[in-house]
Amino acid sequence: MQKAKEYDWKDSNMALFGSDVEKNVKKASAETEKAWENAGTKVGLQIWRINNFQVEHWPKDAHGKFFDGDSYIILHTYKNPGEDALLYDLHFWIGKYSTQDEYGTAAYKTVELDTLLDDKPIQHREVMENESEMFKSYFPALTYQKGGAASGFKHVETKVAEPKLFHFHGDKRGIQVKEVGRNLKNLDPNDVYILVGSECIYQWNGRGCNKDEKFKATQYCHEKKTGKMQSETLDDGDIETDHPFYEFFSEAEPIDGKSTKFTSTGKKLLRLSDASGALTFELIAENNISPSMFDTNDVFIYDKPDKCYVWIGQGSSPAERKQWPMFSNQYLAGTDNPCKPVTVVKEGHEKGDFFK
């Protein structure tokens, strides 16, 4: 079986709109999208997964759990204290092995849902293992599992009885849970791991792990333990070399790649405009960027060290507004941080430090 290419989506120019992806999405959704019924009607969190160009509800008991081969849409509906108006943050999330069909559909349907909600949501792009602090705040922990829906290519299928190893990493601000290969080289002594077999479950505490990782892993053990399943907690450094725990590991299992953290200090401003009759995308300025450079008739990509913003001018055309996923993705794919979070900001709704 051919292994899916990691972050395969970012190597594409993501030409979604006007492409076969858009045609397939339109065909699948027909005139109405049933998945949007009751979307954003009350305070809370709603999640949908993309499956073969279709939008399907993701159950509440699976919130915070994502397959690395899928793309999702997440809607956070809330109210400001003392106010009745519903407000929204709308995210599309891209798994590490999500196909162009999947993330393309997620981006397209996100714009569609934004339109349905009268352009009130603030839109965001999230990439697995590089999520914004806002996104991570929605869940007690983020859990990444291997596999996904069958769309675009055949994902890795896992048997229910096959042992699985989960990596717990983080602190009191949030714990990330990720399924990794059962290779001993994946065991980081600074973290906690849970090995789930068909008849037993082990919690392996690295000698440098923290109490938050231990606590979350213990909770996870209780959730996974069923029937007569046995459980045991193991402390790094106090385990016999012939312990049954080690029998589940194999050098043939993949070694998990470490997430790359990017840093940058510069700022860039790029304009997306169809004033000439055709869409053009060009660099306007670097570092010294002022509010006067933002034209109300266009869309701009404003890349700052911490996040990439898409600024939507009030007089921008529909073509410019709906193309932001394609052009922001295309731009970031050529930078040293292609997985940076992206947030849409509409003219007149900039926060105090936006132009700084």
N, C-alpha and C positions, 0 to 999 in steps of 0.2 A: 504494500500500500504506500503510495506516495505521500510524504509528509507535507502538510499545508505550510506555505511560506509565512513566516512571522511578519505581521504588519504588512501583508501583501497589498492591502488597500492603499497605503500611502504612496506606492510607486506609480499609481495611476493618476491621470489628470481629472478623474472623477467627473467625466462628462455625462452627467445624469439627465439633464433636462433637454428634451428634444431628441433623446437617444432611445435605444430599444428598451432601456430600463424604465424610462418614463412611460413608454407605450405599454409595457407589461404591467406596470403599476396601475395605470388608468384602466386597463382591461380587467385586472383583478378586482379593483374596487368598484367598477361600474359607475353608476350615478351617485350612489351614497356609500358611506363607510359606516357599517353597523358598529364597528369597534369604538366609534366616537360617541355612541349614545351614552349620555350621562357624564361625558368627559368634562371635568372642571365645574360641575354643578354644586359641589360642596367641598369644604376644607378636607385635605388629606392627600395621600399619595396614590397615583395610578400608574401602572406599568404595563407596557405591551411589548411583545416580542415579534420580530419579523420572521415569517415562515413562508417561503415560496411566494414572495411578493404580497403576502397577506399580513394584516395586522391582527394579532391574537392577544387576548388578555393574559397577563402573567399573574398567577394566583398570589394572594396576599401572604400566604405562608412561605412563599419563595422570594419575597422582597429582600433585596440585598444579595441574592444568589444569582450569578450570571454565568452562562456558558461562554467559554473563550472563542467559540466558533460562531457566535451570534451577534446581532445588533438589536438594540432595544430603544424604546421611547419612554421617557419618564416625565410625568406631569406632577408638579408640586403646586397644590392650590392652597392659598392661605389668605388671612385678613390681617391688616394692621390693627393694633390695639385701638379700640373705641370706634372702629369704622366697619361698615357693612359691605363695602365693595370687595369682590373676590379678585385676588391677584394671583399671578402665575409665574412659575419658572418652568420652562420646557426644555428638556435635555434629550439629545440622542446619543447613545452610548455605543462605542465600537469595540467589539472583542478583538483580541490579538489575531485570531484566524478568521475573522469575518470576511466574507467575500464581497466583491464590488456590488453584486446584486443586492446583498443584504444591507450594507451600510448606505448604498445609494437609495434604496427604498426607504430606509429609516430617515435619511435627510429629507427626502421628498415629502414623506408623510408628516414630518415635523412641521414643515412649512405649511402643509395643508391644515393641520390642527391649529396652528397659529392663526390662520385665516378664519377658521371656524369660530375661534374665540375672539374675533374682531381685533386681531393684531395686538391684543393686550399682553400676551406672554413675553417674557424675556427668554430668548432662545440661547442654548448652550450646546457646544459639541464636547463630548467627553471620550477619552481614549483609555482603555483598560490599563491599569497600573499608573496612570497619570491623571486621575480624576481631580477636579477642583475640590477645595475644602467645603464649598457649599454642597456639592453632590455627596461627599462622604458623610456629611452631617445628617443625611436622611436615614442612615442605617447604623445600628449598633456595631456592625461589622460588614465588610465586603467580602463575599466568598466567590472565588473563581473556580469553576469546574470545567473539566475537559469535555469537548464535544459540542453538540448543538443540533439545531434543526437542519434537515436536509434541504438546503437551498444553495444552488451554485456549484457545490461539490459535495461529495460524500464525506461527512465528518467522521472522525474516529468514533467507533461505537464501543462502548464499554459494557461488559457483562455485570449484572447486578452482584454476582458472587465474587467478582474480581477484587482483590484487596486494593485499597486506596490510601494514599498518604497525603495529609493536608498540613500545610505550613502556616503557622500563626505568627504574625509579625505586627508590631505597633506599640501603642501606649494608651494612656487614658483618653486621648483625643480620638482614638479609633483603632480597631484591629482589622488587619487585612488577612483573609483566609484564602489560600490558593492551593489547588490540587497540583502536586508535583510528582515526578517519577520516583519509583521506589529504588533509588540509588543512594547508597550510603554517603556519597559525596554531596548529596543535597541537604544533609543534616547540618544546619548552622548552629553552633553551640550557644549563640546569643538569642535563639528563638525556641518556640515550642512546636511539636509536631504531634499529630494524631494519626495512628495507623488503624484503619478499619478493615477487619477481616470478616469472614462469614460467621465465625463463632467467637471472635475475641476483638477487643479494642484496646489499644495501648496509647497512653499519653507519655510522650518523651519530652522531658524538660531539660533544655540545654543549660549548662552551668551559668551562662550569662543572661538568661531570660529574665523578664520582669514579671511582677505580680499580675499585671493586666493581661498579659499573654496567657499566663497560667489559668486565670479565672475564666477567660473566654473559652479556652480549650476544655476546661472541666465542664462548662455548660454544654459545649458541643458533644462531649462524651455522653452526657445524660440524654441528649436529644437522639443520638445515634444508637444508644444501647437498647436492644429489644429482647424480649423473651429470656432465654437462658444464656444470653451472650455474656461472656466473662470480660472483666476490665481490669487493667493494671496500670499504675503510674510508675514510670521509670525515670530516674535521675541520672543525667549524664555523668559518667565517671564512676557510678556505683552499679554497673550492670555487668554480669558475667558474660564473657565472650561467646559462650555457647547458649545464651538465652534464646528462646523461640522467636523473640522479636526480630532477630537478625535473619531468620529463615525467609522472611518476606521480601528481602532485598536482593537485587540482582544488578550486576555490572552492565547487563544488556538494557536496563531501564535508562531513559534519557536523563541527562544532567540538566537541571533547570538553569536557564540563563538569568543572570541578575538584572534587575531593572536599571536602566541608565538614567541618571539624574543630570539634567542640563542646566547650565547657567549662562545668562547673557545680560549685557548691560545697556546695549543700544536700543534705539527706538526707530521705527520706520513707518511711513505713511504711504499707502498705495491707493489709487483711485480706480474705481470700476464705473465706467460711464458709457452710455450709448448715444451721447449727444451728436456724434458724427454720423449716426445711422447704423453703426455696428458697435458691438461691445468691445471696449478697449480696457486694458488693465495695465497701469503704469505706476512706477515709483515716483512720488511727488517730493518727498523730503526724508531726511535722516537726522535723528537726534534733536535738532532744534525745530520743534514742531509747535505751532501756535493754533488757537481756535479759528483764526481767520482762514486757515488752509482748508477747512472743511466746508464744502459747497453743498447747500441744501438740496441741490438737484441731482446729487450723485450718492453712491455708496463707497465707503472707504474701509480699507483694512488697516487697522492701527495696531501695530505689533509693539508691545511693551515687554520688558524683561519677565514680568510675572505672568502675563496672560496676553492672548491675542484678542482684539476687539473688532467687531464689524459694526461700523457706524452707519445707520440708515437715515439719509436725509429725507425730510418731509416731502420734498418735491421729486424724489427719485422715482424712476419708472418701475412698473411691475417686473419687467425683465431683469433690471438691476437688482431688485430686492430678492427675487427668488433664486438668483445665481450665487448668493454668498457662500453656500456650502462648497460649491465647486471651486471657486476662486480662492477661498481661504485655505482649502485643502491643497490646492495646487501650489500656492505660495509657500505654505509651511513645509511641504514635501521637499522643498529645496533649501531649507534651513537646517541648523544643527539641532533643532527641537521640533520635529514633525508631529509630536504627540501633545503639544501644548494645548491646554483648555482654550476654547473659543467662546466668547459671549457676545451676543448682539445687543447693541445699545441704540435706541431710537433718538433722533434729534429732539432735544428738549428734556431728555430724561437722564442726562449725564450726571454722575455723582461728582462731588466737589473736587476730587483729585484726578478726575478723568483726563484732563488736558495737561496735567503736570508730568 
